[in-house]
Amino acid sequence: MSTITVLGDEVATTAGEWADGRPLVEPEGLSAAIGWTLKPEGLCRGDQCVLIGDGSAIRVGDKLDLIAVANAVDQPTVVDPDTSIVVLGQPNATRRAALLDRQAPDFTLADLDGVERSLSDYAGKKRLLVAFSSW
């Protein structure tokens, strides 16, 4: 067993293992890892549940496949088995709604002088966001 780091709404770590590039966790560790719980009625978070039938699509032996679970709850994933990291994106419906509404989510980043700036600080003003990555 190793530790898997999950980057989603929060950063979480849980005990797990990797099999063929897929992150596997114990059912008891699912909630701490991604906020969803496996219940008899399906995968649940708060009052929202997603039906999954007998669960065979998300199980590998007695463990749960985090990629299959994320697919079941409509969240895109990126995994890096070498660093034991799983990244969960926003649910597709949330991203789709943001595109249709043409509203960017608010965020805060440091500018070149180290001053924290939020996108909402510029509400009502034209703005240009330039993103760059060295990789």
C-alpha positions in Angstrom: 0.0 0.0 0.0 1.2 3.5 -0.8 -0.2 7.0 -0.5 -2.2 8.5 -3.3 -2.5 12.3 -3.4 -5.8 13.6 -4.9 -6.1 17.2 -6.1 -9.7 18.3 -6.4 -11.7 20.9 -4.5 -9.3 20.1 -1.7 -5.9 18.3 -1.5 -6.3 14.9 0.1 -4.1 11.9 0.7 -5.3 8.3 1.1 -3.8 4.9 1.3 -4.0 3.0 -2.0 -2.1 1.2 -4.7 -1.6 1.4 -8.4 -2.6 -1.4 -10.9 -1.9 -0.9 -14.6 -1.7 2.8 -14.1 -5.0 3.0 -12.3 -5.3 4.3 -8.7 -7.1 1.9 -6.4 -8.4 2.8 -2.9 -10.3 1.0 -0.2 -14.0 1.9 -0.2 -13.6 3.4 3.3 -11.0 5.8 2.0 -13.1 7.1 -0.9 -14.9 9.9 1.0 -11.6 11.3 2.3 -10.1 11.1 -1.1 -12.8 12.7 -3.3 -15.8 13.5 -1.2 -18.0 10.7 -2.5 -19.2 7.7 -0.5 -20.1 4.3 -1.8 -23.6 3.4 -0.5 -26.1 0.7 -1.5 -27.9 3.3 -3.6 -24.8 4.3 -5.4 -22.0 6.9 -5.1 -23.3 9.7 -2.9 -22.1 13.2 -1.8 -24.5 15.1 0.4 -28.0 14.6 -1.0 -26.8 13.8 -4.5 -26.4 10.1 -5.5 -25.3 8.5 -8.8 -26.6 5.1 -9.5 -23.9 2.6 -10.4 -25.7 -0.7 -10.6 -23.8 -3.6 -8.9 -20.6 -1.6 -8.7 -18.6 -3.9 -10.9 -17.6 -1.0 -13.2 -15.8 0.8 -10.4 -14.3 -2.2 -8.5 -11.0 -4.0 -9.0 -11.2 -6.9 -6.5 -12.1 -5.4 -3.1 -10.8 -1.9 -4.1 -12.3 1.0 -6.0 -10.8 2.4 -9.1 -10.6 6.2 -8.7 -10.7 6.8 -12.5 -13.8 4.7 -12.9 -15.4 6.5 -9.9 -14.6 9.9 -11.3 -16.1 8.9 -14.7 -19.3 7.7 -12.9 -19.7 11.1 -11.3 -18.8 12.9 -14.5 -15.4 14.4 -13.4 -12.5 14.3 -15.8 -9.2 13.0 -14.4 -5.5 13.2 -14.9 -3.2 10.7 -13.2 0.5 10.4 -12.7 1.4 7.0 -11.3 5.1 8.0 -11.0 4.2 10.7 -8.4 1.1 9.0 -7.1 -1.1 12.0 -8.0 -4.7 12.0 -9.2 -6.2 15.3 -10.4 -10.0 15.7 -10.5 -11.5 18.4 -12.7 -14.8 20.1 -12.2 -17.8 18.1 -13.2 -18.6 18.4 -16.9 -22.0 19.9 -16.2 -20.3 22.7 -14.1 -17.8 23.4 -16.9 -20.5 23.3 -19.5 -22.7 25.8 -17.6 -19.7 28.2 -17.1 -19.1 28.1 -20.9 -22.7 28.8 -21.7 -23.0 31.6 -19.1 -19.6 33.0 -20.3 -18.7 33.7 -16.6 -15.2 32.9 -15.5 -14.9 31.6 -11.9 -13.3 34.0 -9.5 -9.8 33.3 -8.5 -6.9 35.0 -6.7 -3.3 35.1 -7.8 -0.2 37.1 -6.9 0.8 39.7 -9.6 4.4 40.3 -10.6 4.9 42.4 -7.4 3.5 39.7 -5.2 0.2 41.6 -4.5 -2.8 39.3 -4.4 -5.3 40.2 -7.1 -8.7 38.6 -7.7 -10.5 38.5 -11.0 -13.5 40.0 -9.3 -11.4 43.1 -8.4 -11.8 44.1 -12.1 -15.6 43.5 -12.4 -17.1 45.7 -15.1 -13.7 46.4 -16.7 -12.1 44.8 -19.7 -9.3 42.4 -18.9 -6.9 40.1 -20.7 -5.7 37.0 -18.9 -2.4 35.5 -20.3 -1.6 32.0 -19.0 1.7 30.3 -19.5 3.2 27.0 -18.5 6.8 26.0 -19.0 6.0 22.3 -19.4 
